[in-house]
Amino acid sequence: MKAHVYRQNGEPSQVLTFQDIAAPAQPGPNEVVVRVTRRMVHPIDDVMMRGYIPAPIPAEGTVPGGDGVGVVEQVGSGVDAASGIKPGQRVMLFPAQGTWAERVVAPAMAIIPVPDDVNDTTACQIAINGITAIVLMRAALAASGGAPLLITAAGSSVGRNLIALAQMRGAKVIALVRSDAGAAILAPSVPGVSVVSSEHEGWAAKVIAAAGQAPAVAIDAIGGETSPQLLNLLADGGTLITYGGMDARPSAISTISLTVRQQTLKGLNAYGWLASTPAQRAADIADLFELARRAPQNFAEYSEFPFNDAIKALSAAHATPRRGATILTSEA
């Protein structure tokens, strides 16, 4: 079967190959074989290939991808029939190692049946981006005390999902984007939400004016030089929740200021969601499918690339301003 593989870190166009690899073995107990039809391309995929996040590379190489959508082909012993996981069922995969391949073997707990009224393209975008948004929003609401939330990279897939979740929960949000062009793209799709561009000086004052006070919580995917700026903007006792590093430069954060102002810096990612109870995860997935029904505009703009065109897809995933998700598709 075909897959994308890298055996060393570096520029993706130089280290990523598209080649034949062995097809998955028969599924073991509580495992499922899925034919992957769509998988998201995330900025972190590029970061991993470049080695900015150290990770061992096995001798046979690494196949990127940790989420996707596909069709169940085989089910191993011990998989609960009541889960709805059966051959022919459309499913989301998260977390599933190596989805930039035509087929994967994944544990049953990583397989989520997709309702008939949610199409493959939407389901593909819900997987890791939706779960990331759920985890972030739960932490943000717990720390906010009902105060408005500031969301950076608000035009990204996760950012849009965070806005929709906040609206479902009755929370006020301020959407921050990095350019005027990004603001012009986002604003029409989020009526009632204040959208602020950080392209020009004075953006922090605009955020405070829109919120009516210094935000208590900021949810940030950018990092780098943005992190200290957000901490300066937050109220005393505020919390900066970070889930990414679109700006790979180190953040110059003053621990003195952090201490004096009693602020909290907290990192979260979607994989922490796996520590939730089965009941919590089931409730979260139901919420995400409901989000898809209430906010279809979040999933309407995307770019699809043929499976063999991963390098172009990676470039598109880094485009600014962002216009929706980037998807590698194995079939029409």
BALOBA-1460 file (C-alpha; in Angstrom, 3 decimals):
// residues 332
<rec num="1" residu="m" x="0.000" y="0.000" z="0.000"/>
<rec num="2" residu="k" x="1.058" y="3.615" z="-0.466"/>
<rec num="3" residu="a" x="2.226" y="5.839" z="2.385"/>
<rec num="4" residu="h" x="4.300" y="8.927" z="3.113"/>
<rec num="5" residu="v" x="7.465" y="8.140" z="5.081"/>
<rec num="6" residu="y" x="10.428" y="10.094" z="6.467"/>
<rec num="7" residu="r" x="13.609" y="8.529" z="7.855"/>
<rec num="8" residu="q" x="15.376" y="11.661" z="9.025"/>
<rec num="9" residu="n" x="14.450" y="15.163" z="10.056"/>
<rec num="10" residu="g" x="14.711" y="18.086" z="7.679"/>
<rec num="11" residu="e" x="12.923" y="20.135" z="5.038"/>
<rec num="12" residu="p" x="9.791" y="18.057" z="4.186"/>
<rec num="13" residu="s" x="10.364" y="18.311" z="0.436"/>
<rec num="14" residu="q" x="13.747" y="16.672" z="0.968"/>
<rec num="15" residu="v" x="12.966" y="14.007" z="3.580"/>
<rec num="16" residu="l" x="9.369" y="12.950" z="2.885"/>
<rec num="17" residu="t" x="8.931" y="10.116" z="0.370"/>
<rec num="18" residu="f" x="5.795" y="8.585" z="-1.148"/>
<rec num="19" residu="q" x="6.306" y="4.840" z="-1.443"/>
<rec num="20" residu="d" x="4.964" y="1.327" z="-1.061"/>
<rec num="21" residu="i" x="5.042" y="-0.155" z="2.436"/>
<rec num="22" residu="a" x="3.667" y="-3.382" z="3.874"/>
<rec num="23" residu="a" x="-0.090" y="-3.501" z="4.367"/>
<rec num="24" residu="p" x="-1.324" y="-3.851" z="7.967"/>
<rec num="25" residu="a" x="-1.385" y="-7.288" z="9.537"/>
<rec num="26" residu="q" x="-4.617" y="-8.850" z="10.742"/>
<rec num="27" residu="p" x="-6.048" y="-6.870" z="13.654"/>
<rec num="28" residu="g" x="-5.267" y="-8.190" z="17.109"/>
<rec num="29" residu="p" x="-7.621" y="-8.195" z="20.099"/>
<rec num="30" residu="n" x="-9.437" y="-4.862" z="20.450"/>
<rec num="31" residu="e" x="-7.897" y="-3.590" z="17.207"/>
<rec num="32" residu="v" x="-9.498" y="-2.381" z="13.978"/>
<rec num="33" residu="v" x="-8.182" y="-2.063" z="10.413"/>
<rec num="34" residu="v" x="-9.409" y="1.131" z="8.733"/>
<rec num="35" residu="r" x="-9.032" y="2.177" z="5.106"/>
<rec num="36" residu="v" x="-8.234" y="5.879" z="5.482"/>
<rec num="37" residu="t" x="-9.931" y="8.154" z="2.975"/>
<rec num="38" residu="r" x="-9.122" y="11.588" z="4.419"/>
<rec num="39" residu="r" x="-6.630" y="12.926" z="6.883"/>
<rec num="40" residu="m" x="-5.883" y="16.444" z="8.126"/>
<rec num="41" residu="v" x="-2.576" y="18.175" z="7.453"/>
<rec num="42" residu="h" x="-1.556" y="20.168" z="10.518"/>
<rec num="43" residu="p" x="1.264" y="22.690" z="11.027"/>
<rec num="44" residu="i" x="2.648" y="20.331" z="13.675"/>
<rec num="45" residu="d" x="3.209" y="17.680" z="10.984"/>
<rec num="46" residu="d" x="5.756" y="20.026" z="9.421"/>
<rec num="47" residu="v" x="7.262" y="20.777" z="12.845"/>
<rec num="48" residu="m" x="7.661" y="17.065" z="13.581"/>
<rec num="49" residu="m" x="9.342" y="16.362" z="10.243"/>
<rec num="50" residu="r" x="11.793" y="19.191" z="10.787"/>
<rec num="51" residu="g" x="12.686" y="17.792" z="14.221"/>
<rec num="52" residu="y" x="11.641" y="20.864" z="16.204"/>
<rec num="53" residu="i" x="9.855" y="18.440" z="18.530"/>
<rec num="54" residu="p" x="12.356" y="15.646" z="19.230"/>
<rec num="55" residu="a" x="10.928" y="12.203" z="18.534"/>
<rec num="56" residu="p" x="12.718" y="8.934" z="17.742"/>
<rec num="57" residu="i" x="12.512" y="7.749" z="14.131"/>
<rec num="58" residu="p" x="12.398" y="3.948" z="13.774"/>
<rec num="59" residu="a" x="14.567" y="2.161" z="11.227"/>
<rec num="60" residu="e" x="11.613" y="1.676" z="8.887"/>
<rec num="61" residu="g" x="10.821" y="5.380" z="9.083"/>
<rec num="62" residu="t" x="7.892" y="7.400" z="10.416"/>
<rec num="63" residu="v" x="4.517" y="7.709" z="8.709"/>
<rec num="64" residu="p" x="2.994" y="11.079" z="9.718"/>
<rec num="65" residu="g" x="-0.596" y="11.645" z="10.779"/>
<rec num="66" residu="g" x="-2.523" y="11.113" z="13.989"/>
<rec num="67" residu="d" x="-6.137" y="11.519" z="12.868"/>
<rec num="68" residu="g" x="-8.433" y="10.965" z="9.916"/>
<rec num="69" residu="v" x="-11.628" y="9.454" z="8.562"/>
<rec num="70" residu="g" x="-12.138" y="6.142" z="6.838"/>
<rec num="71" residu="v" x="-14.078" y="2.924" z="6.570"/>
<rec num="72" residu="v" x="-13.690" y="-0.100" z="8.839"/>
<rec num="73" residu="e" x="-12.385" y="-3.137" z="6.927"/>
<rec num="74" residu="q" x="-11.641" y="-5.641" z="9.699"/>
<rec num="75" residu="v" x="-12.477" y="-5.906" z="13.395"/>
<rec num="76" residu="g" x="-10.384" y="-7.871" z="15.876"/>
<rec num="77" residu="s" x="-11.664" y="-10.015" z="18.703"/>
<rec num="78" residu="g" x="-12.932" y="-8.310" z="21.825"/>
<rec num="79" residu="v" x="-14.333" y="-5.216" z="20.113"/>
<rec num="80" residu="d" x="-17.695" y="-4.463" z="21.720"/>
<rec num="81" residu="a" x="-20.479" y="-4.844" z="19.147"/>
<rec num="82" residu="a" x="-22.450" y="-2.177" z="21.007"/>
<rec num="83" residu="s" x="-19.778" y="0.383" z="20.034"/>
<rec num="84" residu="g" x="-21.097" y="0.418" z="16.457"/>
<rec num="85" residu="i" x="-17.665" y="-0.507" z="15.097"/>
<rec num="86" residu="k" x="-18.194" y="-2.997" z="12.285"/>
<rec num="87" residu="p" x="-16.980" y="-3.578" z="8.708"/>
<rec num="88" residu="g" x="-18.303" y="-0.906" z="6.370"/>
<rec num="89" residu="q" x="-18.872" y="1.668" z="9.142"/>
<rec num="90" residu="r" x="-17.577" y="5.205" z="8.496"/>
<rec num="91" residu="v" x="-15.385" y="6.264" z="11.395"/>
<rec num="92" residu="m" x="-13.111" y="8.985" z="12.731"/>
<rec num="93" residu="l" x="-9.676" y="8.006" z="14.000"/>
<rec num="94" residu="f" x="-8.056" y="9.673" z="16.990"/>
<rec num="95" residu="p" x="-5.421" y="9.007" z="18.070"/>
<rec num="96" residu="a" x="-4.137" y="6.703" z="15.346"/>
<rec num="97" residu="q" x="-0.474" y="6.568" z="14.442"/>
<rec num="98" residu="g" x="0.450" y="6.865" z="10.764"/>
<rec num="99" residu="t" x="-2.738" y="7.985" z="9.024"/>
<rec num="100" residu="w" x="-0.735" y="9.275" z="6.043"/>
<rec num="101" residu="a" x="-1.049" y="5.720" z="4.771"/>
<rec num="102" residu="e" x="-3.850" y="4.016" z="2.867"/>
<rec num="103" residu="r" x="-4.665" y="1.735" z="5.803"/>
<rec num="104" residu="v" x="-3.942" y="1.684" z="9.527"/>
<rec num="105" residu="v" x="-4.434" y="-0.619" z="12.475"/>
<rec num="106" residu="a" x="-5.799" y="1.321" z="15.444"/>
<rec num="107" residu="p" x="-7.057" y="0.430" z="18.920"/>
<rec num="108" residu="a" x="-10.830" y="0.276" z="19.186"/>
<rec num="109" residu="m" x="-10.813" y="3.147" z="21.701"/>
<rec num="110" residu="a" x="-9.436" y="5.375" z="18.926"/>
<rec num="111" residu="i" x="-12.345" y="4.594" z="16.576"/>
<rec num="112" residu="i" x="-15.413" y="6.859" z="16.618"/>
<rec num="113" residu="p" x="-18.439" y="5.984" z="14.427"/>
<rec num="114" residu="v" x="-19.643" y="8.924" z="12.321"/>
<rec num="115" residu="p" x="-23.392" y="9.731" z="12.184"/>
<rec num="116" residu="d" x="-25.085" y="9.552" z="8.782"/>
<rec num="117" residu="d" x="-25.786" y="13.310" z="8.761"/>
<rec num="118" residu="v" x="-22.081" y="14.255" z="9.122"/>
<rec num="119" residu="n" x="-20.089" y="13.956" z="5.904"/>
<rec num="120" residu="d" x="-16.505" y="12.703" z="5.641"/>
<rec num="121" residu="t" x="-14.953" y="16.127" z="5.087"/>
<rec num="122" residu="t" x="-16.604" y="17.563" z="8.188"/>
<rec num="123" residu="a" x="-15.785" y="14.496" z="10.274"/>
<rec num="124" residu="c" x="-12.151" y="14.723" z="9.202"/>
<rec num="125" residu="q" x="-11.978" y="18.292" z="10.495"/>
<rec num="126" residu="i" x="-13.717" y="17.409" z="13.773"/>
<rec num="127" residu="a" x="-11.258" y="14.718" z="14.826"/>
<rec num="128" residu="i" x="-8.164" y="16.277" z="16.410"/>
<rec num="129" residu="n" x="-9.181" y="19.922" z="15.898"/>
<rec num="130" residu="g" x="-12.544" y="19.449" z="17.548"/>
<rec num="131" residu="i" x="-11.168" y="17.423" z="20.433"/>
<rec num="132" residu="t" x="-8.424" y="19.994" z="20.947"/>
<rec num="133" residu="a" x="-11.075" y="22.724" z="21.115"/>
<rec num="134" residu="i" x="-13.142" y="20.734" z="23.646"/>
<rec num="135" residu="v" x="-10.131" y="20.267" z="25.939"/>
<rec num="136" residu="l" x="-9.146" y="23.931" z="25.688"/>
<rec num="137" residu="m" x="-12.645" y="25.270" z="26.241"/>
<rec num="138" residu="r" x="-13.204" y="23.126" z="29.345"/>
<rec num="139" residu="a" x="-9.974" y="24.459" z="30.897"/>
<rec num="140" residu="a" x="-10.685" y="28.041" z="29.842"/>
<rec num="141" residu="l" x="-14.180" y="28.138" z="31.311"/>
<rec num="142" residu="a" x="-12.926" y="26.630" z="34.570"/>
<rec num="143" residu="a" x="-10.336" y="29.431" z="34.863"/>
<rec num="144" residu="s" x="-12.338" y="32.385" z="33.554"/>
<rec num="145" residu="g" x="-14.875" y="32.938" z="36.300"/>
<rec num="146" residu="g" x="-17.337" y="33.972" z="33.597"/>
<rec num="147" residu="a" x="-15.075" y="36.709" z="32.171"/>
<rec num="148" residu="p" x="-14.588" y="37.013" z="28.390"/>
<rec num="149" residu="l" x="-12.081" y="34.694" z="26.734"/>
<rec num="150" residu="l" x="-9.408" y="35.765" z="24.257"/>
<rec num="151" residu="i" x="-8.728" y="33.320" z="21.411"/>
<rec num="152" residu="t" x="-5.651" y="33.799" z="19.212"/>
<rec num="153" residu="a" x="-5.242" y="32.304" z="15.724"/>
<rec num="154" residu="a" x="-9.019" y="32.591" z="15.728"/>
<rec num="155" residu="g" x="-9.321" y="31.995" z="11.994"/>
<rec num="156" residu="s" x="-7.756" y="28.550" z="12.276"/>
<rec num="157" residu="s" x="-9.870" y="25.401" z="12.445"/>
<rec num="158" residu="v" x="-9.345" y="25.072" z="16.203"/>
<rec num="159" residu="g" x="-10.005" y="28.779" z="16.686"/>
<rec num="160" residu="r" x="-13.319" y="28.618" z="14.851"/>
<rec num="161" residu="n" x="-14.332" y="25.554" z="16.843"/>
<rec num="162" residu="l" x="-13.459" y="27.342" z="20.083"/>
<rec num="163" residu="i" x="-15.690" y="30.260" z="19.101"/>
<rec num="164" residu="a" x="-18.579" y="27.923" z="18.277"/>
<rec num="165" residu="l" x="-18.161" y="26.002" z="21.548"/>
<rec num="166" residu="a" x="-18.072" y="29.263" z="23.517"/>
<rec num="167" residu="q" x="-21.312" y="30.342" z="21.852"/>
<rec num="168" residu="m" x="-22.906" y="26.969" z="22.645"/>
<rec num="169" residu="r" x="-21.937" y="27.498" z="26.288"/>
<rec num="170" residu="g" x="-22.968" y="31.167" z="26.463"/>
<rec num="171" residu="a" x="-19.419" y="32.507" z="26.944"/>
<rec num="172" residu="k" x="-18.200" y="35.789" z="25.441"/>
<rec num="173" residu="v" x="-15.072" y="35.610" z="23.293"/>
<rec num="174" residu="i" x="-12.724" y="38.051" z="21.597"/>
<rec num="175" residu="a" x="-11.181" y="36.669" z="18.403"/>
<rec num="176" residu="l" x="-7.598" y="37.712" z="17.671"/>
<rec num="177" residu="v" x="-6.027" y="37.188" z="14.234"/>
<rec num="178" residu="r" x="-2.601" y="38.164" z="12.932"/>
<rec num="179" residu="s" x="-3.615" y="40.267" z="9.923"/>
<rec num="180" residu="d" x="-6.293" y="42.626" z="8.672"/>
<rec num="181" residu="a" x="-6.901" y="40.216" z="5.807"/>
<rec num="182" residu="g" x="-7.506" y="37.410" z="8.291"/>
<rec num="183" residu="a" x="-9.958" y="39.578" z="10.213"/>
<rec num="184" residu="a" x="-11.869" y="40.375" z="7.007"/>
<rec num="185" residu="i" x="-12.183" y="36.657" z="6.277"/>
<rec num="186" residu="l" x="-13.258" y="35.623" z="9.790"/>
<rec num="187" residu="a" x="-15.627" y="38.405" z="10.840"/>
<rec num="188" residu="p" x="-18.559" y="37.621" z="8.486"/>
<rec num="189" residu="s" x="-18.683" y="34.015" z="9.709"/>
<rec num="190" residu="v" x="-18.853" y="34.870" z="13.439"/>
<rec num="191" residu="p" x="-21.594" y="37.494" z="13.856"/>
<rec num="192" residu="g" x="-21.679" y="39.001" z="17.317"/>
<rec num="193" residu="v" x="-18.007" y="38.223" z="17.987"/>
<rec num="194" residu="s" x="-15.440" y="41.028" z="18.188"/>
<rec num="195" residu="v" x="-12.588" y="40.273" z="15.775"/>
<rec num="196" residu="v" x="-9.300" y="42.124" z="16.358"/>
<rec num="197" residu="s" x="-6.225" y="42.146" z="14.105"/>
<rec num="198" residu="s" x="-2.771" y="42.269" z="15.728"/>
<rec num="199" residu="e" x="-1.147" y="43.505" z="12.514"/>
<rec num="200" residu="h" x="-0.792" y="47.052" z="13.875"/>
<rec num="201" residu="e" x="0.230" y="48.562" z="17.199"/>
<rec num="202" residu="g" x="-2.571" y="49.248" z="19.653"/>
<rec num="203" residu="w" x="-4.258" y="45.861" z="19.225"/>
<rec num="204" residu="a" x="-4.068" y="45.093" z="22.963"/>
<rec num="205" residu="a" x="-6.122" y="48.181" z="23.784"/>
<rec num="206" residu="k" x="-8.697" y="47.098" z="21.199"/>
<rec num="207" residu="v" x="-8.967" y="43.689" z="22.876"/>
<rec num="208" residu="i" x="-9.576" y="45.272" z="26.290"/>
<rec num="209" residu="a" x="-12.145" y="47.658" z="24.820"/>
<rec num="210" residu="a" x="-13.987" y="44.799" z="23.137"/>
<rec num="211" residu="a" x="-13.948" y="42.677" z="26.301"/>
<rec num="212" residu="g" x="-14.811" y="45.563" z="28.602"/>
<rec num="213" residu="q" x="-11.906" y="44.529" z="30.846"/>
<rec num="214" residu="a" x="-8.560" y="42.755" z="30.691"/>
<rec num="215" residu="p" x="-9.313" y="39.133" z="29.748"/>
<rec num="216" residu="a" x="-8.922" y="36.529" z="32.486"/>
<rec num="217" residu="v" x="-7.988" y="33.774" z="30.037"/>
<rec num="218" residu="a" x="-6.238" y="33.664" z="26.675"/>
<rec num="219" residu="i" x="-6.082" y="30.517" z="24.532"/>
<rec num="220" residu="d" x="-3.038" y="30.700" z="22.281"/>
<rec num="221" residu="a" x="-1.662" y="28.640" z="19.396"/>
<rec num="222" residu="i" x="1.105" y="31.041" z="18.380"/>
<rec num="223" residu="g" x="3.667" y="31.240" z="21.185"/>
<rec num="224" residu="g" x="7.019" y="32.889" z="20.472"/>
<rec num="225" residu="e" x="6.886" y="36.661" z="20.871"/>
<rec num="226" residu="t" x="3.109" y="36.543" z="21.355"/>
<rec num="227" residu="s" x="3.240" y="34.735" z="24.724"/>
<rec num="228" residu="p" x="4.728" y="37.593" z="26.788"/>
<rec num="229" residu="q" x="2.464" y="40.066" z="25.025"/>
<rec num="230" residu="l" x="-0.580" y="38.052" z="26.050"/>
<rec num="231" residu="l" x="0.613" y="37.721" z="29.651"/>
<rec num="232" residu="n" x="1.049" y="41.500" z="29.785"/>
<rec num="233" residu="l" x="-2.484" y="41.902" z="28.466"/>
<rec num="234" residu="l" x="-4.158" y="39.434" z="30.844"/>
<rec num="235" residu="a" x="-5.608" y="40.490" z="34.168"/>
<rec num="236" residu="d" x="-3.745" y="39.776" z="37.405"/>
<rec num="237" residu="g" x="-4.418" y="36.164" z="38.296"/>
<rec num="238" residu="g" x="-5.134" y="35.427" z="34.635"/>
<rec num="239" residu="t" x="-4.325" y="32.219" z="32.778"/>
<rec num="240" residu="l" x="-2.551" y="31.765" z="29.446"/>
<rec num="241" residu="i" x="-3.427" y="28.391" z="27.925"/>
<rec num="242" residu="t" x="-1.109" y="27.380" z="25.105"/>
<rec num="243" residu="y" x="-1.629" y="24.543" z="22.665"/>
<rec num="244" residu="g" x="0.859" y="25.199" z="19.899"/>
<rec num="245" residu="g" x="3.866" y="27.053" z="18.598"/>
<rec num="246" residu="m" x="3.152" y="28.564" z="15.204"/>
<rec num="247" residu="d" x="5.998" y="30.942" z="16.051"/>
<rec num="248" residu="a" x="8.827" y="28.505" z="16.843"/>
<rec num="249" residu="r" x="11.030" y="31.174" z="18.471"/>
<rec num="250" residu="p" x="11.561" y="30.924" z="22.256"/>
<rec num="251" residu="s" x="9.218" y="33.012" z="24.401"/>
<rec num="252" residu="a" x="10.887" y="35.628" z="26.630"/>
<rec num="253" residu="i" x="8.619" y="35.305" z="29.672"/>
<rec num="254" residu="s" x="9.478" y="37.087" z="32.919"/>
<rec num="255" residu="t" x="8.976" y="34.745" z="35.850"/>
<rec num="256" residu="i" x="9.123" y="37.788" z="38.131"/>
<rec num="257" residu="s" x="6.067" y="39.296" z="36.453"/>
<rec num="258" residu="l" x="4.369" y="35.897" z="36.383"/>
<rec num="259" residu="t" x="4.937" y="35.558" z="40.129"/>
<rec num="260" residu="v" x="4.018" y="39.093" z="41.163"/>
<rec num="261" residu="r" x="0.834" y="39.043" z="39.094"/>
<rec num="262" residu="q" x="0.002" y="35.465" z="40.155"/>
<rec num="263" residu="q" x="-0.631" y="34.377" z="36.589"/>
<rec num="264" residu="t" x="-0.753" y="30.831" z="35.292"/>
<rec num="265" residu="l" x="0.859" y="29.444" z="32.129"/>
<rec num="266" residu="k" x="-0.668" y="26.112" z="31.154"/>
<rec num="267" residu="g" x="-0.006" y="23.807" z="28.202"/>
<rec num="268" residu="l" x="-2.676" y="21.466" z="26.852"/>
<rec num="269" residu="n" x="-3.146" y="19.174" z="23.863"/>
<rec num="270" residu="a" x="-5.759" y="16.830" z="22.480"/>
<rec num="271" residu="y" x="-4.011" y="13.717" z="23.762"/>
<rec num="272" residu="g" x="-4.775" y="14.722" z="27.339"/>
<rec num="273" residu="w" x="-8.416" y="14.104" z="26.446"/>
<rec num="274" residu="l" x="-7.725" y="10.366" z="26.520"/>
<rec num="275" residu="a" x="-7.411" y="10.549" z="30.312"/>
<rec num="276" residu="s" x="-11.079" y="11.610" z="30.524"/>
<rec num="277" residu="t" x="-13.665" y="9.074" z="31.578"/>
<rec num="278" residu="p" x="-15.443" y="7.112" z="28.828"/>
<rec num="279" residu="a" x="-18.648" y="8.947" z="29.732"/>
<rec num="280" residu="q" x="-16.928" y="12.334" z="29.373"/>
<rec num="281" residu="r" x="-15.422" y="11.386" z="26.024"/>
<rec num="282" residu="a" x="-18.793" y="10.193" z="24.738"/>
<rec num="283" residu="a" x="-20.424" y="13.457" z="25.837"/>
<rec num="284" residu="d" x="-17.656" y="15.462" z="24.177"/>
<rec num="285" residu="i" x="-18.036" y="13.614" z="20.872"/>
<rec num="286" residu="a" x="-21.791" y="14.206" z="20.952"/>
<rec num="287" residu="d" x="-21.076" y="17.915" z="21.522"/>
<rec num="288" residu="l" x="-18.717" y="18.004" z="18.546"/>
<rec num="289" residu="f" x="-21.232" y="16.441" z="16.198"/>
<rec num="290" residu="e" x="-23.788" y="18.962" z="17.458"/>
<rec num="291" residu="l" x="-21.255" y="21.732" z="16.803"/>
<rec num="292" residu="a" x="-20.965" y="20.466" z="13.223"/>
<rec num="293" residu="r" x="-24.727" y="20.765" z="12.828"/>
<rec num="294" residu="r" x="-24.964" y="24.237" z="14.392"/>
<rec num="295" residu="a" x="-21.883" y="25.765" z="12.771"/>
<rec num="296" residu="p" x="-21.562" y="24.194" z="9.309"/>
<rec num="297" residu="q" x="-19.705" y="27.315" z="8.161"/>
<rec num="298" residu="n" x="-16.736" y="26.168" z="10.253"/>
<rec num="299" residu="f" x="-16.234" y="23.243" z="7.898"/>
<rec num="300" residu="a" x="-17.324" y="24.728" z="4.578"/>
<rec num="301" residu="e" x="-13.954" y="26.150" z="3.537"/>
<rec num="302" residu="y" x="-11.136" y="23.684" z="3.072"/>
<rec num="303" residu="s" x="-8.479" y="22.645" z="0.606"/>
<rec num="304" residu="e" x="-8.217" y="19.049" z="-0.567"/>
<rec num="305" residu="f" x="-5.073" y="17.621" z="-2.106"/>
<rec num="306" residu="p" x="-4.537" y="14.229" z="-3.764"/>
<rec num="307" residu="f" x="-2.862" y="11.745" z="-1.458"/>
<rec num="308" residu="n" x="0.427" y="11.891" z="-3.358"/>
<rec num="309" residu="d" x="0.655" y="15.705" z="-3.062"/>
<rec num="310" residu="a" x="1.620" y="16.049" z="0.600"/>
<rec num="311" residu="i" x="4.307" y="18.702" z="0.070"/>
<rec num="312" residu="k" x="1.825" y="21.137" z="-1.488"/>
<rec num="313" residu="a" x="-0.632" y="20.320" z="1.291"/>
<rec num="314" residu="l" x="1.988" y="21.118" z="3.953"/>
<rec num="315" residu="s" x="2.639" y="24.484" z="2.300"/>
<rec num="316" residu="a" x="-1.088" y="25.236" z="2.250"/>
<rec num="317" residu="a" x="-1.382" y="24.377" z="5.952"/>
<rec num="318" residu="h" x="1.093" y="27.192" z="6.706"/>
<rec num="319" residu="a" x="-0.573" y="29.795" z="4.490"/>
<rec num="320" residu="t" x="-1.500" y="33.142" z="6.043"/>
<rec num="321" residu="p" x="-4.282" y="34.093" z="6.264"/>
<rec num="322" residu="r" x="-5.699" y="30.614" z="6.750"/>
<rec num="323" residu="r" x="-8.827" y="29.653" z="4.851"/>
<rec num="324" residu="g" x="-10.045" y="26.473" z="6.472"/>
<rec num="325" residu="a" x="-8.570" y="23.015" z="6.805"/>
<rec num="326" residu="t" x="-6.038" y="21.257" z="4.629"/>
<rec num="327" residu="i" x="-6.930" y="17.651" z="3.782"/>
<rec num="328" residu="l" x="-5.117" y="14.819" z="2.029"/>
<rec num="329" residu="t" x="-7.638" y="12.570" z="0.327"/>
<rec num="330" residu="s" x="-7.146" y="9.004" z="-0.920"/>
<rec num="331" residu="e" x="-10.351" y="9.003" z="-2.947"/>
<rec num="332" residu="a" x="-12.982" y="11.368" z="-4.263"/>
